[in-house]
Structures are given as structure tokens and as C-alpha cells.
């Protein structure tokens, strides 16, 4: 199921890139440990659905994120899907070396807009993280890798409270100066409202191209889709989402799942905005991984479309 025949309004992007984060961000906070075979199958289903960017895993200390301890095993078994970019997160030189050895061609670097969060997440201040990432980004770019950088807690921090727009801009400028290809602005704990999205994007645009800005929303307070519309109105055309609405950050108390890919696709396609991603096939991926997680799929569109299919099947019977 792709875009409807409705034309997108001229002030919206005609096409949006979805970065599917379910295999990484969706699974890292789960109490249930998913088998490597099942992770690979989940990723295959998402790639077959047309997801062009998929966060697959993290090359981080297994003690910090035990659910992703099988990063090398997963990467070694990934199928090749033309046009699909697999992304792995790294936090330091050791992680980058592991990524190189595994054959990774796209990495994600992650810092935050607040020192309180980076200290708990990666054990350093924001400025220290930018200094540490400089040689990582340089090495990755020299090797021809795609480098994606993320700024967590850009709209609010679970430890420090509200975050200043100026702090988000400063960190984004620091990352852009490293030569990264894309900067993703994350609402890690799901506190953002559309007015904040307008303010943050407007403040960023003078410093980096809007085409290189991504947005990452959690739906903790039910505002994720509204925030995406605000992002669209601001010209942003890259959005993170998680199949089934899985996710949460192990270092952010109270953070619930990412905005669900099905919900985002249903909205975008209904608005006439193309994504290249098949909604029904994403549902199949969510259905598969949900069974491995005792049925925990929270997407509203998924639930509604599954119910409609069941009703249709009963009618045919």
C-alpha cells in the first residue's frame, strides 16, 4: 500500500525518506532477548518492504546494551537488497574497528543536547563527545562510509529538563563541521510539541541544509505525528520510525516507543506523500517481530488494519 491519489500540498515535501530504527532502537530496550535468526528475518522483511535506510544494530559494549551483543553475527547474515542502506551505531574507536571488520558501510554517531544525558549514555560531556567523534567521522569518511549523526534530548532531557534551542544548534553545528552526511534531531523522551519543532528547525536551517536534517520522535505523549506534520511544513523530509512502535531508550527513564512506522506511512500516504515503503509489508514485519515479543505491537494503524483484514476475511468466509 503506497501513496494515495491525493496530491501533496505544495508546502510539503513530495517524497519522504523513512529511516527504520526498529531492529536497533526498537529492540535495544526490550526485556526479551530476540534470537539472531529472528533479527535477521525481521530486517529482511523490512528491507523487502522498501525501507531504504535501516538501523540494524550497535557496535557498543555488550554489557551496556546486551540485546545487541550479536552485532557481528547479525551483520554477517544480512541479505543484499538494492537501494537499501544498513546503518550501525558506534560510540568509540573500538566500535568503529568492529564496524570496519564487519564490513559496515554506514555508521551512526550519537551525542545529545544536554551534558546530563551524554554522561549517563556515553560517559562524557557533549563537548567531549564532539572531540571524540572527530577522528571517527574522519576515518569513516576517508573510507567512503555514510555517516549519520544523532542529537538526543533535543527537546527535553530526563535529567536536566527543558533544553535550549541554542544548545541544539551548537551541537548540530559541531557535528556538521565533522563532515557528517546527515544530522538527526531526536525527541528522546517524547516531550516535543509542534511549536518547538518549528523553532528548532528554523534555528538549524541557517547552519546546515534542511535536506540533511532528520527528525526522530517518540510518541510518549501522543504528539509524534503532529510533530512530523510540523517537520513537513518546515521542509524536513527525513524521519525515523520503528515498525510496530517498538522502542525506548535504556538510558532515558520513562521514554516509551518510537513513533510507529505504520502510523507514519498511513498518514504520509494519505497526504499524497511518497515514501517507497509498502505499508502492508511493514505490517508483516511487525507481525513477525511482535510474535517474538509476546505480541507487543503498539501501532494504531497496525491494529486498525489488522482488524479490518480480519473482518474482511470473516465476510468472505
SVG drawing of the C-alpha trace seen along z (x, -y; Angstrom):
<svg xmlns="http://www.w3.org/2000/svg" viewBox="-20 -31 61 50">
<polyline fill="none" stroke="black" stroke-width="0.4" points="0.0,0.0 1.7,-3.2 0.6,-6.8 -3.0,-7.7 -4.1,-9.6 -4.3,-12.7 -1.6,-15.2 0.6,-16.5 0.2,-20.2 2.9,-22.4 4.4,-23.3 5.0,-19.7 7.9,-17.6 6.7,-15.4 8.7,-12.5 9.9,-11.5 12.8,-9.1 11.9,-6.8 14.8,-5.6 13.6,-2.4 15.1,-2.0 13.1,1.0 16.0,3.5 18.2,1.2 16.3,-1.3 13.2,0.9 14.9,3.9 17.6,2.4 15.2,1.7 13.2,5.0 13.3,7.3 13.0,10.3 16.2,11.1 15.5,11.8 17.3,14.6 19.8,13.7 17.9,15.7 14.7,13.7 16.5,10.3 17.9,11.2 14.4,12.3 12.9,9.1 15.5,6.9 14.9,8.9 11.2,8.2 11.7,4.5 14.2,4.3 11.7,6.2 9.1,3.6 11.2,0.9 12.9,-0.6 15.9,-2.4 17.6,-3.1 17.6,-0.6 19.4,-1.0 20.4,2.6 22.4,2.8 25.0,1.1 28.7,1.9 28.8,0.9 29.8,2.6 27.5,5.7 27.4,5.0 25.7,1.7 23.2,3.0 23.1,6.8 20.2,7.1 22.5,6.1 25.5,8.2 25.2,10.2 26.0,7.3 28.7,9.1 26.5,12.2 23.6,10.2 25.7,8.1 27.3,11.2 24.0,12.6 22.3,9.5 20.9,10.1 21.6,7.6 18.6,5.5 19.4,3.0 18.9,-0.6 18.8,0.4 21.4,-1.2 22.2,0.7 23.4,-1.5 25.2,-0.5 25.8,-2.8 29.3,-3.2 30.3,-5.1 34.1,-5.0 37.2,-3.8 36.6,-0.2 33.2,-0.3 34.4,-1.7 37.1,1.0 34.4,3.6 32.3,2.0 35.2,1.9 35.9,5.6 32.2,6.5 32.1,4.7 29.8,1.8 29.4,-0.9 27.2,-3.4 27.6,-4.4 25.7,-6.4 27.3,-8.6 25.2,-9.7 25.6,-12.6 22.9,-14.8 22.0,-18.4 22.5,-18.0 25.6,-17.0 23.4,-15.2 22.3,-12.7 25.6,-12.2 27.3,-11.5 24.8,-8.7 24.6,-7.4 28.2,-7.5 30.2,-8.6 31.4,-12.0 30.2,-15.6 28.7,-16.9 31.9,-18.8 34.0,-15.7 31.8,-13.6 32.3,-16.1 36.1,-15.9 35.9,-12.1 33.8,-11.8 36.1,-13.9 38.6,-11.2 35.8,-8.6 34.0,-10.7 37.2,-11.5 38.2,-7.8 34.8,-6.7 34.5,-9.4 38.0,-8.6 36.9,-5.0 33.8,-6.1 31.3,-5.4 28.0,-7.3 28.0,-9.0 24.7,-9.8 24.9,-11.8 22.1,-12.0 21.4,-14.5 19.4,-13.0 17.3,-15.0 16.9,-17.9 13.5,-18.9 13.9,-17.9 16.2,-15.8 15.0,-13.3 17.7,-14.6 18.1,-18.3 14.6,-19.2 14.0,-21.7 16.7,-22.1 17.6,-25.4 17.3,-25.7 20.7,-27.4 22.2,-24.2 20.7,-22.1 22.1,-24.4 25.5,-24.5 25.8,-20.7 24.4,-20.4 27.0,-22.9 29.7,-20.9 28.6,-17.6 28.1,-19.2 31.7,-20.6 32.9,-17.0 31.7,-16.3 28.8,-14.1 26.2,-13.4 23.0,-13.9 22.0,-15.2 19.0,-13.6 17.3,-15.7 15.7,-13.4 12.9,-13.9 14.2,-11.1 11.6,-11.2 8.6,-12.3 8.0,-15.8 8.1,-17.9 5.1,-19.8 4.8,-21.2 5.8,-24.8 9.1,-23.5 9.7,-21.6 9.1,-24.8 11.5,-26.7 14.3,-24.1 14.2,-23.5 14.1,-27.3 17.1,-27.8 19.0,-25.0 18.4,-25.9 20.8,-28.8 23.6,-26.4 23.0,-23.2 20.9,-22.3 17.3,-21.3 17.7,-18.3 20.3,-17.0 18.2,-17.3 16.3,-14.3 13.7,-14.2 13.3,-11.4 10.2,-11.4 8.9,-9.2 5.2,-9.0 5.3,-9.1 2.7,-11.8 0.9,-11.2 2.4,-14.2 4.7,-12.4 2.5,-12.6 1.7,-16.2 5.4,-16.9 6.0,-15.2 3.5,-17.4 5.3,-20.4 8.5,-19.0 7.0,-18.6 5.8,-22.2 9.3,-23.2 10.7,-21.3 12.2,-18.3 11.9,-15.1 13.8,-12.5 12.1,-10.8 13.0,-7.9 10.3,-5.4 10.0,-1.9 7.9,0.9 5.1,1.6 6.1,-1.4 8.7,0.6 11.5,-1.1 12.6,-3.3 16.0,-4.3 17.6,-2.3 19.3,-5.5 16.2,-7.6 13.7,-6.8 10.1,-6.9 10.9,-7.0 8.4,-4.9 8.4,-3.7 9.3,-5.4 6.6,-6.7 5.3,-3.6 6.3,-3.2 2.8,-2.0 1.3,-5.2 3.7,-7.4 3.2,-5.6 -0.6,-5.7 -0.5,-9.4 2.0,-10.3 0.4,-8.1 -3.0,-9.6 -1.4,-13.0 -0.2,-12.0 3.5,-12.0 5.6,-9.2 7.9,-7.0 8.7,-4.0 7.8,-1.8 4.9,0.7 2.7,0.4 1.3,3.9 4.8,5.4 5.9,3.4 2.8,4.8 4.1,8.3 7.5,7.4 5.7,6.0 3.5,9.1 6.6,11.3 8.6,9.5 5.6,9.0 5.2,12.7 8.8,12.9 8.0,10.2 4.8,11.8 2.6,9.7 3.8,6.2 2.9,4.1 1.5,0.7 1.0,-0.9 -2.6,-2.3 -2.6,-1.9 -1.3,1.7 -4.1,2.6 -6.8,0.9 -5.6,2.5 -5.3,6.0 -8.8,5.7 -10.1,4.6 -8.4,7.6 -10.0,10.0 -13.4,8.5 -12.9,8.9 -11.8,12.5 -14.9,13.3 -17.1,11.6 -15.5,13.7 -16.0,16.9"/>
</svg>
